[in-house]
Amino acid sequence: MDKIIIFFFLLALFIGNAYAKTEYYLTLRNDKVNLRQGPSLDHPVKLVYKKKFLPVLIIDSSYNFRKIIDHENNSGWIHISQLSKKQTAINYKNNSILFKKATIYSKPLARLELGRLVIIKKCNLKWCKISSGNFNGWIDKNSLWGNVK
């Protein structure tokens, strides 16, 4: 009887891990990061990112490398030492409005251009408090691509 219980417990544990969420967001740690065609330093560089804290979606892993997709659908492999957990996002709606409070009825502070990198301070159900340049305020989550939990 004990063996059967242990068997089902281990089976449930492995099945649960198989369906675990494997996609998550990280950001680029440095101003210059190589995107490679494969998961090793021997593979050729596809492109070079030159924007620190750019968010990327992690879709796979292989030892010390992570396969990523960026906001322009470029994909490739980046060494884990070049990634960080800082919460950032890209504004993907042109002229998104930054508000003083988390409501459309509060004072508008600025308009964000398409592709603007923002640093996320915190998020609630519909809004994220962000920092961009000299501005701090709230923006609708639907305007952002990145780590908006």
N, C-alpha and C positions, 0 to 999 in steps of 0.2 A: 504494500500500500504506500509506504514512504517513497519507494522508487518511482511510482506513478506520479505522485505529487511533485517530486523534484523534476521529473521529466516535463510535466506540463508547465511548471514554473520557468524552467530554462527555455522551453519552446516559446512561451509568451514573451520572455525577455528578448530573444533573438528576433521574433516577428516584430515586436515593438521598435527595435532599433532599425530594422529594415525599412520601416515606413517613417522614420524620423525625418524632419525637415533638413535637407542637405544644402539648400540655397540660403545664403546670408550675405550681408553687406560688410565690406571693409573699405578702408581708404588707403590711398597711396601715401607712404611715409616720407618720401623725399621729392625734391624738385625734378629729379631725373630718374625715371623707372623704365626698364626695358620690358617690353611685351614679347615673349618668345613663341615660336611655332610649336615647341614641345617642352616637356617637363624636365629640362636639364640645361646647364650652362653651355653644352655643346650644340644645342639647337640655335638656328639663326634668329636674329632679332627681327620681328615684324614691324614694330614701330616703337617710338620712344615717347613716353608721357612726360610732359614738362610742367605739370600742375600738381603741387603738393595738396594733399587732402581730397583729391578727386575720388568720389565714391565708385566702387566697382562691385558687381555681383559675383560672388564665388559660387561656381556650379559644380566643381569637381576638385579632387586633390590627389596628388601623387608625391609621396614622401615630403620633401621640403618645398614643393611647388603647388600653386593653386591655379586652376583654370578659371578665368574671369570673363565677364561680359561687361562692357562699359555702356554709357548712356547713348552711344552712337552705334551700338551692336557690334563693335570690334571684339573679337575674342582671341584668347591666347593664354599663355602661362606666365606667371610672375612668381619669383622666389618669395617665400613667406617673410623673409627679413625686410622686404620692401613694402609691407602692408601694416596698417595700424587699425585700431578699433575706434578711432575718433569718429563721432557721429556727424556726418555731413550729407548734403544733398545738392542736386542740381535743379534749378528752376526750369521746368520745361513748358511753361505757358508764358507767352509774351505779355509783358505789362501786368504781371501779377502784383496785387496791392499788398503792401506790408502795413498792418494795422497796429495801433498802440495796445489794444486788448484783443482777446480771442473772440471777437464778434465783428460782423460787417458794419455794425452801427457805431463802432468806435472811430477815433480819429485816424485817417490814413496818413502814414508817415512817408512812404516812398513807393515807387513803381520799380519792380525788378525786371530786368531784361531777360530774354530767353537765354538759357545757358549759364546764368549767374550761379556761382558756387556759394552756398550758404553753410554756416556752422549751426548745427542744431543744439539748442540748450536743453529743451524738453518738449514732449508732445503729449497732447491729450487725445480724446476721441476723434476730433475733427481738425484741430489746429496744432501747429508747431511753433514754439518760440525760437526764433533764429537770430543770428548775428550775421550781417553782411556789410563790409566796409565800416562806415561810421554809424550804421543804423542797427537798432535792436527792436524787434517787434514780433508780431504774430502773423502767420501766413497759413492759408488753407492747405491741408495735407495733399489734396488732389493736384496741387501745382508743383509738387516735388517728386524727384526720382532719387531714391537713395534710402538710407537707414531711417525711415520714419515710422517707428514702432508706435 
